[in-house]
Amino acid sequence: MSPLPRSLTAAVVALLTVLAYGCGGCGGATSGSRGDETSRGESSGALQMPPAEARVAHEGGSPLEPPPRAGLAMATFAGGCFWCMEAPFERLPGVGAVISGYTGGPEVGPTYEEVSSGDTGHAEAVRIVYDPAVITYEQLLDVFWRNVDPTTVDQSFVDSGHQYRTAIYVHSAEQRAAAEASKRTLSAANRYGAPIVATIEDAGPFYRAEAYHQDFYRTTPGRYQSYRRGSGRDAYIERIWGPGATGH
């Protein structure tokens, strides 16, 4: 049998990593958390594999995400596992797309394997394309703050490492002013019971993650819910914001 092409071999390795260990791969999971939770599988049925075309790796790494068309705006947030950051924004009126990807590091075209292992300066993040005539950036900020733990450095719930940091990547002076104001308000209210260490940084290149990561909560709901339950994210959100604050 002829050996697999190099790009396809990389794709298979990446896919097996994400299916076996969850969003953080073997590098991000801590003992007794993501790795253990997701490796048990689901009692409700077999895991659905992504379509064949989604398993083909991007040549040379992940592609650079282009800017939105005229009249639309974008927001970029890092809040740990990008699987868990898509659903809260996708359901909002005025949001046209939520894209999982990598940003914040100097490397060009990073792959999931590289980012999840901590070998790059990138963070898992989401880019939101929205219509500012329908929804404001301040409203997106409110959703962001309600879905993260901004009090830990280089960690998001069970996932630890610089790739799981919490950050707001701003695309304009107006976005920076709004982000800083919202952070000050939450800090003054001591909403989280601990200092907010989430950073506010200028947005840089954003690389779209591999196809099987996009809308993972929809395409692979069993695996997604298994990871999310074990991560502690929902328990934290309800403790900070009250019962019923999740529902994702």
Residue frames relative to the residue before (quaternion, step in Angstrom):
aa qw qx qy qz dx dy dz
M 1.0000 0.0000 0.0000 0.0000 0.00 0.00 0.00
S 0.4516 -0.6898 0.4966 0.2714 3.57 -0.92 0.90
P 0.5272 -0.6296 0.4552 0.3442 3.61 -1.02 0.68
L 0.5666 -0.5962 0.4508 0.3469 3.54 -1.20 0.61
P 0.5704 -0.5608 0.4575 0.3884 3.59 -1.13 0.54
R 0.6360 -0.5786 0.3577 0.3644 3.55 -1.07 0.76
S 0.6767 0.4979 -0.3082 0.4464 3.62 0.88 -0.92
L 0.6585 0.4997 -0.3145 0.4666 3.57 1.03 -0.77
T 0.6120 0.5431 -0.3474 0.4580 3.58 1.05 -0.74
A 0.6501 0.5101 -0.3136 0.4678 3.60 0.96 -0.85
A 0.6479 0.5263 -0.3214 0.4471 3.56 1.00 -0.80
V 0.6507 0.5134 -0.3176 0.4605 3.57 0.97 -0.87
V 0.6427 0.5194 -0.3248 0.4601 3.57 0.95 -0.85
A 0.6607 0.5085 -0.3069 0.4591 3.58 0.92 -0.91
L 0.6628 0.5131 -0.3084 0.4499 3.56 0.92 -0.90
L 0.6645 0.4952 -0.3111 0.4653 3.58 0.90 -0.89
T 0.6174 0.5482 -0.3428 0.4481 3.58 1.06 -0.68
V 0.7077 0.4589 -0.2781 0.4595 3.57 0.79 -0.98
L 0.6683 0.4923 -0.3170 0.4588 3.59 1.00 -0.72
A 0.6905 0.4848 -0.2897 0.4519 3.57 1.02 -0.73
Y 0.8332 0.2650 -0.0935 0.4762 3.57 0.89 -0.92
G 0.5421 -0.6176 0.4218 0.3831 3.58 1.14 -0.24
C 0.8191 -0.3023 0.1738 0.4556 3.53 -1.34 -0.14
G 0.7590 0.4291 -0.2311 0.4318 3.58 0.90 -0.82
G 0.4044 -0.7071 0.4983 0.2970 3.58 1.16 -0.14
C 0.7207 -0.4328 0.2995 0.4512 3.56 -1.24 -0.11
G 0.6339 0.5481 -0.3426 0.4247 3.60 1.14 -0.47
G 0.7440 0.4387 -0.2371 0.4446 3.57 1.00 -0.75
A 0.6311 0.5629 -0.3496 0.4032 3.58 1.06 -0.64
T 0.2613 -0.7303 0.6075 0.1713 3.51 -1.09 0.75
S 0.6545 -0.5299 0.3568 0.4044 3.55 -1.15 0.54
G 0.8213 0.2085 -0.1750 0.5014 3.52 -0.91 0.95
S 0.6799 0.4675 -0.2980 0.4800 3.61 1.20 0.12
R 0.8639 0.0545 -0.0500 0.4982 3.56 -0.71 -1.06
G 0.6728 0.5053 -0.3237 0.4328 3.60 0.78 -0.93
D 0.6998 0.4602 -0.2789 0.4697 3.58 0.85 -0.95
E 0.6576 0.5368 -0.3153 0.4242 3.56 0.92 -0.91
T 0.7549 0.4046 -0.2312 0.4615 3.56 0.77 -0.97
S 0.6243 0.5678 -0.3629 0.3952 3.59 1.05 -0.53
R 0.5905 0.5887 -0.3748 0.4053 3.60 1.18 -0.33
G 0.4035 -0.7209 0.4796 0.2957 3.59 1.15 -0.44
E 0.5194 -0.6410 0.4769 0.3029 3.54 -1.34 0.04
S 0.4239 -0.6996 0.5147 0.2568 3.55 -1.01 0.81
S 0.6199 0.5855 -0.3379 0.3984 3.59 1.21 -0.44
G 0.7827 -0.2679 0.1740 0.5341 3.62 1.16 -0.15
A 0.6756 -0.5061 0.3560 0.4009 3.51 -1.32 0.20
L 0.5476 -0.6102 0.4667 0.3315 3.51 -1.17 0.62
Q 0.3705 -0.7163 0.5469 0.2249 3.55 -0.92 0.90
M 0.3497 -0.7314 0.5485 0.2049 3.55 -0.87 0.97
P 0.5277 -0.6073 0.4728 0.3595 3.59 -1.07 0.60
P 0.6148 -0.5406 0.4007 0.4113 3.62 -1.14 0.42
A 0.6807 -0.5313 0.3173 0.3921 3.55 -1.18 0.64
E 0.6706 0.5119 -0.3220 0.4296 3.58 0.90 -0.85
A 0.6341 0.5348 -0.3354 0.4466 3.59 1.17 -0.53
R 0.6647 0.5212 -0.3040 0.4405 3.57 1.22 -0.40
V 0.5486 0.5962 -0.4041 0.4246 3.57 1.26 -0.01
A 0.4066 -0.7351 0.4872 0.2388 3.57 -0.65 1.08
H 0.5319 -0.5799 0.4997 0.3620 3.54 -1.24 0.49
E 0.4643 -0.6552 0.5113 0.3061 3.57 -0.89 0.85
G 0.8414 0.1256 -0.1090 0.5142 3.56 -0.76 1.03
G 0.7081 -0.4433 0.2666 0.4805 3.59 1.19 0.30
S 0.7334 -0.4285 0.3047 0.4310 3.54 -1.34 -0.13
P 0.4727 -0.6962 0.4618 0.2803 3.60 -1.00 0.79
L 0.5334 -0.6117 0.4832 0.3284 3.53 -1.21 0.59
E 0.3831 -0.7323 0.5178 0.2212 3.57 -0.83 1.00
P 0.3686 -0.7464 0.5040 0.2302 3.63 -0.73 0.99
P 0.5949 -0.5521 0.4236 0.4022 3.62 -1.20 0.29
P 0.5719 -0.5982 0.4229 0.3692 3.60 -1.16 0.46
R 0.6296 -0.5316 0.4032 0.3981 3.55 -1.27 0.30
A 0.7017 -0.4735 0.3333 0.4151 3.54 -1.29 0.39
G 0.7544 0.3630 -0.2881 0.4648 3.56 -1.02 0.86
L 0.6975 0.3954 -0.2576 0.5393 3.57 1.27 -0.30
A 0.2441 -0.7513 0.5956 0.1456 3.54 -1.27 0.41
M 0.2404 -0.7699 0.5668 0.1679 3.56 -1.26 0.14
A 0.1379 -0.7439 0.6502 0.0694 3.48 -1.31 0.63
T 0.1236 -0.7990 0.5863 0.0506 3.57 -1.05 0.74
F 0.0023 0.8079 -0.5847 0.0736 3.54 -0.76 1.15
A 0.1576 -0.7358 0.6481 0.1171 3.54 -1.20 0.67
G 0.1052 0.8092 -0.5673 0.1106 3.54 -0.72 1.08
G 0.7176 -0.3712 0.2346 0.5406 3.55 1.03 0.79
C 0.8477 -0.1120 0.0939 0.5100 3.54 -1.15 -0.64
F 0.3725 -0.7659 0.4726 0.2265 3.58 -0.54 1.11
W 0.4841 0.6382 -0.4509 0.3938 3.61 1.18 -0.28
C 0.7433 0.4431 -0.2222 0.4492 3.56 0.89 -1.01
M 0.6632 0.5167 -0.3069 0.4460 3.58 1.22 -0.22
E 0.5552 0.6306 -0.3964 0.3701 3.60 1.20 -0.16
A 0.7038 0.5194 -0.2902 0.3882 3.58 0.64 -1.15
P 0.6524 0.5313 -0.3563 0.4065 3.67 0.79 -0.80
F 0.7255 0.4189 -0.2412 0.4899 3.59 1.09 -0.67
E 0.6309 0.5769 -0.3464 0.3861 3.58 0.98 -0.76
R 0.6786 0.5057 -0.2975 0.4419 3.59 1.08 -0.60
L 0.5615 0.6404 -0.3779 0.3631 3.60 1.25 -0.19
P 0.4842 -0.6341 0.5077 0.3251 3.62 -0.97 0.76
G 0.7665 0.3463 -0.2619 0.4733 3.55 -0.94 0.86
V 0.6192 0.5015 -0.3466 0.4950 3.58 1.27 -0.18
G 0.2351 -0.8148 0.5193 0.1058 3.55 -0.64 1.15
A 0.8046 -0.0396 0.0544 0.5900 3.58 1.10 -0.63
V 0.0882 -0.7396 0.6630 0.0747 3.53 -1.24 0.62
I 0.0903 -0.8304 0.5493 -0.0258 3.54 -0.49 1.24
S 0.3151 -0.7294 0.5772 0.1883 3.56 -0.88 0.96
G 0.2162 0.7928 -0.5479 0.1564 3.56 -0.95 0.81
Y 0.5141 -0.6297 0.5079 0.2850 3.49 -1.37 -0.30
T 0.1339 0.7877 -0.5901 0.1155 3.57 -0.94 0.88
G 0.6721 0.5403 -0.3587 0.3572 3.53 -1.31 0.21
G 0.7141 0.4102 -0.2566 0.5058 3.57 1.26 -0.10
P 0.5823 -0.6171 0.4026 0.3434 3.60 -1.21 0.29
E 0.5621 0.6400 -0.3898 0.3499 3.60 1.15 -0.45
V 0.3561 -0.7279 0.5515 0.1978 3.56 -1.07 0.79
G 0.8660 0.0671 -0.0608 0.4917 3.57 -0.95 0.93
P 0.1307 0.8226 -0.5467 0.0865 3.63 0.80 0.86
T 0.3470 -0.7113 0.5699 0.2212 3.54 -1.23 0.51
Y 0.6754 -0.4813 0.3673 0.4210 3.54 -1.28 0.28
E 0.6361 0.5422 -0.3352 0.4347 3.57 0.94 -0.88
E 0.6807 0.4990 -0.2861 0.4536 3.56 0.93 -0.93
V 0.6922 0.4757 -0.2864 0.4611 3.58 0.87 -0.93
S 0.7058 0.4802 -0.2860 0.4353 3.59 0.76 -1.01
S 0.6678 0.4864 -0.3086 0.4713 3.59 1.13 -0.49
G 0.5080 -0.6700 0.4067 0.3571 3.58 1.28 -0.15
D 0.4608 0.7132 -0.4246 0.3142 3.57 1.24 0.28
T 0.7131 0.3642 -0.2566 0.5413 3.61 1.26 0.05
G 0.5384 -0.5996 0.4685 0.3619 3.55 -1.30 -0.04
H 0.5000 0.6911 -0.4013 0.3337 3.57 1.30 0.02
A 0.2798 -0.7114 0.6173 0.1860 3.51 -1.37 0.41
E 0.4938 -0.5677 0.5456 0.3689 3.53 -1.25 0.40
A 0.0824 0.8120 -0.5650 0.1207 3.58 -0.76 1.00
V 0.2823 -0.7177 0.5968 0.2213 3.54 -1.36 0.07
R 0.2030 -0.7357 0.6314 0.1371 3.54 -1.15 0.72
I 0.1778 -0.7946 0.5784 0.0488 3.54 -0.78 1.11
V 0.1593 -0.7541 0.6318 0.0826 3.55 -0.84 1.02
Y 0.0749 0.8314 -0.5384 0.1150 3.57 -0.57 1.13
D 0.4440 -0.6589 0.5408 0.2761 3.51 -1.34 0.36
P 0.3188 -0.7894 0.4873 0.1944 3.63 -0.32 1.16
A 0.5732 0.5653 -0.3939 0.4434 3.60 1.24 -0.13
V 0.7157 0.4168 -0.2345 0.5090 3.60 1.27 -0.37
I 0.7989 0.0471 0.0105 0.5996 3.57 0.96 -0.86
T 0.3682 -0.7543 0.5055 0.1999 3.56 -0.95 0.86
Y 0.6233 -0.5228 0.4224 0.3997 3.54 -1.28 0.32
E 0.6108 0.5562 -0.3495 0.4420 3.59 1.06 -0.69
Q 0.6419 0.5087 -0.3272 0.4713 3.60 1.04 -0.68
L 0.6299 0.5139 -0.3301 0.4797 3.58 1.06 -0.69
L 0.6160 0.5400 -0.3390 0.4626 3.57 1.03 -0.76
D 0.6382 0.5352 -0.3298 0.4443 3.58 0.94 -0.84
V 0.6543 0.4924 -0.3083 0.4841 3.59 0.98 -0.82
F 0.6170 0.5516 -0.3406 0.4461 3.58 0.98 -0.80
W 0.7083 0.4740 -0.2793 0.4423 3.59 0.69 -1.08
R 0.6802 0.4990 -0.2794 0.4585 3.59 1.13 -0.61
N 0.7372 0.4038 -0.2240 0.4933 3.59 1.25 -0.08
V 0.6992 0.4159 -0.2656 0.5173 3.59 1.25 0.23
D 0.3176 -0.6499 0.6317 0.2787 3.49 -1.43 0.07
P 0.1259 -0.8485 0.5119 0.0473 3.59 -0.14 1.26
T 0.5712 0.6402 -0.3499 0.3760 3.59 1.29 0.18
T 0.6823 0.4571 -0.2907 0.4909 3.61 1.22 -0.02
V 0.3662 -0.7245 0.5463 0.2060 3.56 -1.03 0.82
D 0.8564 -0.0078 -0.0207 0.5159 3.58 -0.88 1.00
Q 0.6796 0.3874 -0.3129 0.5387 3.53 0.95 0.92
S 0.0010 -0.7636 0.6455 0.0167 3.52 -1.16 0.68
F 0.8043 -0.1634 0.0431 0.5696 3.53 -0.24 1.35
V 0.8375 -0.1577 0.0725 0.5181 3.67 -0.70 -0.86
D 0.6576 0.5337 -0.3109 0.4314 3.58 1.18 -0.43
S 0.0687 -0.8149 0.5756 0.0044 3.56 -0.68 1.08
G 0.5094 0.5987 -0.4963 0.3684 3.51 -1.16 0.73
H 0.6434 -0.5543 0.3682 0.3784 3.56 -1.19 0.60
Q 0.6102 0.5723 -0.3433 0.4269 3.59 1.17 -0.54
Y 0.7149 0.3963 -0.2440 0.5218 3.61 1.28 -0.23
R 0.2976 0.7634 -0.5140 0.2539 3.57 1.14 0.60
T 0.3936 -0.6839 0.5594 0.2538 3.54 -1.31 0.36
A 0.1647 0.7999 -0.5515 0.1698 3.56 -0.66 1.11
I 0.2542 -0.7045 0.6383 0.1782 3.50 -1.33 0.49
Y 0.1478 -0.7862 0.5968 0.0618 3.57 -0.72 1.09
V 0.1847 -0.8395 0.5071 0.0638 3.56 -0.32 1.28
H 0.3290 -0.7712 0.5272 0.1382 3.53 -1.11 0.83
S 0.7905 0.1320 -0.0840 0.5921 3.59 1.26 -0.01
A 0.6526 -0.4941 0.3934 0.4186 3.53 -1.32 0.22
E 0.6247 0.5440 -0.3328 0.4505 3.57 1.09 -0.72
Q 0.6511 0.4963 -0.3201 0.4767 3.57 0.97 -0.79
R 0.6381 0.5209 -0.3389 0.4545 3.59 0.95 -0.78
A 0.6532 0.5122 -0.3223 0.4551 3.60 0.90 -0.88
A 0.6652 0.4978 -0.3022 0.4674 3.58 0.96 -0.85
A 0.6591 0.5097 -0.3092 0.4585 3.59 0.94 -0.86
E 0.6749 0.4879 -0.2985 0.4662 3.58 0.91 -0.87
A 0.6326 0.5249 -0.3311 0.4634 3.59 1.04 -0.74
S 0.6709 0.4913 -0.3086 0.4618 3.58 0.91 -0.86
K 0.6352 0.5213 -0.3278 0.4662 3.58 1.03 -0.74
R 0.6422 0.5177 -0.3226 0.4642 3.60 0.97 -0.81
T 0.6512 0.5286 -0.3179 0.4421 3.58 0.93 -0.88
L 0.6878 0.4700 -0.2802 0.4770 3.57 0.90 -0.93
S 0.6332 0.5280 -0.3304 0.4594 3.58 1.03 -0.74
A 0.6620 0.5098 -0.3039 0.4577 3.57 0.94 -0.90
A 0.6951 0.4576 -0.2659 0.4866 3.56 1.08 -0.71
N 0.2948 -0.7686 0.5035 0.2624 3.59 1.30 -0.25
R 0.0752 0.8587 -0.5016 0.0732 3.53 1.06 0.84
Y 0.7805 0.3542 -0.1854 0.4806 3.60 0.89 -0.87
G 0.4652 -0.7042 0.4320 0.3180 3.57 1.26 -0.07
A 0.7410 0.2368 -0.1715 0.6045 3.57 1.28 0.30
P 0.6330 -0.5439 0.3714 0.4068 3.60 -1.13 0.46
I 0.3995 -0.6910 0.5498 0.2465 3.57 -1.07 0.76
V 0.0983 -0.8208 0.5626 0.0136 3.56 -0.63 1.15
A 0.3746 0.7167 -0.4972 0.3144 3.60 1.26 0.10
T 0.3339 -0.7701 0.5155 0.1725 3.56 -0.91 0.92
I 0.2398 -0.7123 0.6373 0.1703 3.53 -1.33 0.42
E 0.0397 0.8278 -0.5476 0.1149 3.55 -0.44 1.26
D 0.5720 -0.5573 0.4628 0.3847 3.55 -1.24 0.38
A 0.4712 -0.6753 0.4935 0.2799 3.56 -0.97 0.86
G 0.1261 -0.7734 0.6183 0.0611 3.53 -1.11 0.79
P 0.7887 -0.2579 0.2031 0.5199 3.59 -1.14 -0.44
F 0.1516 -0.7706 0.6162 0.0590 3.54 -1.05 0.85
Y 0.1582 -0.8079 0.5658 0.0456 3.55 -0.72 1.14
R 0.4383 -0.7109 0.4923 0.2452 3.55 -0.71 1.11
A 0.4215 -0.7012 0.5169 0.2520 3.57 -0.90 0.94
E 0.7081 -0.4584 0.3364 0.4188 3.52 -1.32 0.33
A 0.6649 -0.5699 0.3175 0.3639 3.55 -1.11 0.77
Y 0.6716 0.5187 -0.3268 0.4160 3.61 0.93 -0.74
H 0.6020 0.5354 -0.3718 0.4612 3.61 1.24 -0.12
Q 0.5984 0.5937 -0.3741 0.3866 3.61 1.07 -0.59
D 0.8437 0.0123 -0.0565 0.5337 3.60 -0.88 1.03
F 0.1358 0.8376 -0.5193 0.1014 3.58 1.04 0.74
Y 0.6227 0.5543 -0.3488 0.4282 3.59 1.04 -0.67
R 0.6797 0.4531 -0.2833 0.5024 3.59 1.21 -0.44
T 0.7358 0.4514 -0.2476 0.4399 3.56 0.82 -0.99
T 0.7943 0.1350 -0.0542 0.5899 3.59 1.13 -0.65
P 0.0380 -0.8749 0.4817 0.0319 3.58 0.70 1.07
G 0.6274 0.5499 -0.3550 0.4218 3.60 0.99 -0.69
R 0.6805 0.4711 -0.2831 0.4846 3.54 0.87 -0.95
Y 0.6419 0.5339 -0.3234 0.4452 3.57 0.97 -0.85
Q 0.6999 0.4636 -0.2867 0.4615 3.59 0.77 -0.96
S 0.6100 0.5521 -0.3496 0.4482 3.57 1.07 -0.72
Y 0.6686 0.4774 -0.2959 0.4873 3.57 0.92 -0.90
R 0.6805 0.5134 -0.3123 0.4193 3.58 0.77 -1.02
R 0.6408 0.5203 -0.3338 0.4552 3.60 0.93 -0.83
G 0.7255 0.4579 -0.2484 0.4497 3.55 0.89 -0.93
S 0.6008 0.6123 -0.3549 0.3717 3.58 1.17 -0.47
G 0.4197 -0.7073 0.4675 0.3240 3.59 1.11 -0.61
R 0.4087 0.7378 -0.4598 0.2776 3.58 1.25 -0.01
D 0.7031 0.4744 -0.2851 0.4464 3.58 0.76 -1.01
A 0.6323 0.5278 -0.3371 0.4560 3.58 0.99 -0.78
Y 0.6522 0.5087 -0.3101 0.4687 3.58 0.99 -0.81
I 0.6586 0.5179 -0.3155 0.4454 3.58 0.86 -0.93
E 0.6841 0.4721 -0.2931 0.4725 3.58 0.91 -0.85
R 0.6214 0.5289 -0.3555 0.4557 3.60 1.06 -0.60
I 0.7190 0.4415 -0.2514 0.4743 3.58 0.97 -0.84
W 0.8213 0.2773 -0.0968 0.4891 3.57 0.86 -1.00
G 0.6215 -0.5759 0.3359 0.4112 3.59 1.25 -0.08
P 0.6636 -0.5088 0.3678 0.4068 3.58 -1.23 0.46
G 0.7993 0.2835 -0.2190 0.4824 3.55 -1.05 0.80
A 0.4760 0.7023 -0.4259 0.3145 3.59 1.25 0.10
T 0.6714 0.4920 -0.3059 0.4621 3.60 1.20 -0.26
G 0.1840 0.8253 -0.5262 0.0905 3.58 -0.17 -1.23
H 0.5335 0.6156 -0.4221 0.3977 3.60 1.19 0.42
